[in-house]
């Protein structure tokens, strides 16, 4: 961790690098749910896109990021299992190419 202008910058190379700490009743002894605080740097366009999508769905930026990670995980898992993703527009179907 490196201190920069009063903020903390963290590089996460593996899940073991994420520091977790209890944060609320969901983290009582015996609970498996934990929260992680991450500080990320986004370029202006990505930050604007995040704010726009969150506002459109009336959710927080944190929830928008959770959903984006869930979708990304779904896409990764789908392709890892040898499946394809298709986009249907009216009566047209397109294969989504993922790289």
C-alpha positions as CSV (number, residue, x, y, z in Angstrom):
1,X,0.0,0.0,0.0
2,X,1.3,3.4,-0.9
3,X,0.1,6.7,0.6
4,X,-0.7,9.3,-2.0
5,X,-2.1,12.8,-1.2
6,X,-4.1,11.6,1.8
7,X,-5.5,8.5,0.1
8,X,-4.5,4.9,0.0
9,X,-3.7,3.2,-3.2
10,X,-3.9,-0.6,-3.2
11,X,-2.9,-3.1,-5.8
12,X,-4.8,-6.3,-5.7
13,X,-3.0,-9.2,-7.4
14,X,-5.0,-12.1,-6.0
15,X,-8.1,-12.6,-3.8
16,X,-5.8,-13.2,-0.8
17,X,-4.5,-9.5,-1.2
18,X,-8.0,-8.2,-0.2
19,X,-8.2,-7.1,3.4
20,X,-11.5,-7.7,5.0
21,X,-12.8,-6.4,8.2
22,X,-16.2,-6.7,10.0
23,X,-18.6,-3.9,9.1
24,X,-22.0,-4.3,10.6
25,X,-24.3,-7.0,11.9
26,X,-23.9,-9.2,8.9
27,X,-20.3,-9.7,10.1
28,X,-21.1,-11.1,13.5
29,X,-19.3,-14.3,14.6
30,X,-20.5,-17.2,12.5
31,X,-21.4,-14.9,9.5
32,X,-19.8,-15.5,6.2
33,X,-20.6,-12.1,4.7
34,X,-17.9,-9.5,4.9
35,X,-17.4,-6.1,3.2
36,X,-14.2,-4.8,1.6
37,X,-13.3,-1.2,1.1
38,X,-11.4,-0.5,-2.1
39,X,-10.1,2.7,-3.5
40,X,-10.0,2.7,-7.3
41,X,-8.9,5.2,-9.8
42,X,-11.1,5.6,-12.9
43,X,-10.5,7.8,-15.9
44,X,-13.1,10.6,-16.4
45,X,-15.1,8.7,-19.1
46,X,-15.4,5.5,-17.0
47,X,-16.4,7.5,-13.9
48,X,-19.1,9.4,-16.0
49,X,-20.4,6.1,-17.4
50,X,-20.6,4.6,-13.9
51,X,-22.5,7.7,-12.5
52,X,-24.8,7.7,-15.5
53,X,-25.7,4.0,-15.2
54,X,-26.1,4.2,-11.5
55,X,-28.4,7.3,-11.8
56,X,-30.5,5.6,-14.5
57,X,-31.1,2.6,-12.3
58,X,-31.4,4.7,-9.1
59,X,-28.6,2.7,-7.4
60,X,-25.4,3.6,-5.7
61,X,-22.1,3.5,-7.5
62,X,-21.1,0.6,-5.2
63,X,-24.2,-1.3,-6.3
64,X,-23.5,-0.5,-9.9
65,X,-19.9,-1.9,-9.5
66,X,-21.3,-5.0,-7.7
67,X,-23.6,-5.7,-10.7
68,X,-20.9,-5.0,-13.2
69,X,-18.6,-7.6,-11.5
70,X,-21.5,-10.1,-11.4
71,X,-22.1,-9.7,-15.1
72,X,-18.3,-9.9,-15.9
73,X,-18.1,-13.1,-13.7
74,X,-21.1,-14.6,-15.6
75,X,-19.6,-13.8,-19.0
76,X,-16.2,-15.3,-17.9
77,X,-17.8,-18.4,-16.5
78,X,-20.0,-18.8,-19.6
79,X,-17.1,-18.7,-22.0
80,X,-14.9,-20.9,-19.8
81,X,-17.7,-23.6,-20.0
82,X,-17.5,-23.4,-23.8
83,X,-20.9,-21.6,-24.2
84,X,-21.7,-18.6,-26.4
85,X,-23.6,-15.4,-25.6
86,X,-26.2,-14.2,-28.1
87,X,-27.8,-10.8,-28.5
88,X,-31.3,-10.8,-30.0
89,X,-32.4,-7.6,-31.8
90,X,-36.0,-8.1,-33.1
91,X,-35.8,-11.1,-35.3
92,X,-32.0,-11.0,-35.7
93,X,-29.5,-12.9,-33.5
94,X,-25.9,-11.9,-33.1
95,X,-23.1,-13.8,-31.4
96,X,-21.3,-11.7,-28.8
97,X,-17.6,-12.0,-29.3
98,X,-15.7,-11.9,-26.1
99,X,-11.9,-11.6,-25.8
